[in-house]
Amino acid sequence: MGEAKRRKEQLGDDYGKDEKILPWIPLTKGQSEKFVAWTTQGAWIGIFAMVALWLTVRFIGPGFGWWDVEF
């Protein structure tokens, strides 16, 4: 418990607030972690959408006569 009290005295009003990445950038570490999580999720959604589109064009499309694909 002594370490927490020392940190609280040292930081003063900033105690318990999220740290900034760099002093001149108005982004906190928590915000940067959320950004990474959102972009990672978006990338996976994009990958699955691209695979679904590819499967549709490659296998289902020729069955409907959309493209003449010869094997």
N, C-alpha and C positions, 0 to 999 in steps of 0.2 A: 504494500500500500504506500510505502514511502516514495517509490519511484513515480507513482501517479500524482502524488501531491507536489513533488518537485517539478514535474512537467507542467502541472496546472499553474504553479507560481511563475514558472519561466515563460510560458506562452501567454498568460494573462487572458485577454478577451478572445484570442484566437484558439483557446483550448476547446477541443471537440469539433472544430471546423475541419472540413476537408482540405488537404494540402493542395497547393497549386503545383502544376507540372514545372513551370518556370515562372519567375516573378513577373515577367512582362507579358505572359500569355494568360488571358483570363479564363483558363480551363482548369478544372480540378482533376485529380486522379480518378475520382468516382465517375465524372463525366467521360473521361477518356476510356474507362473500362466499359461503360455503357455503349459508347460509340463502336468499340471493337466488337462487342457482342452483337449489336445490330448489323454491322457490316458482314460479320461472319455468317449470321443467319441469312442475310440477303444473298450472299454468295452461294450458299447451299440451295436456296430456293431457285436461283438462276440456273445452277447446274442441273437440278432435277427437271426444270422446265425445258432446258435445252435437250436433255435426253428424251423427254416425252415427245418433243417436236420432231427430233430425229427419228424416233421409232415410228411416229405417224407418217412422216414423209417416206421413209425407207420401206416399211412393210405394209402399212394399211393403205397408203396412197395408191400404189400400183394395183391393188385389188379393186379399187373403184375406177381404174382407168385414168387416173390423173396424169401419170407419166408412163411412157413406155420404157420399162427398165428390162434389159436383157441380161441374163446371168450367164 
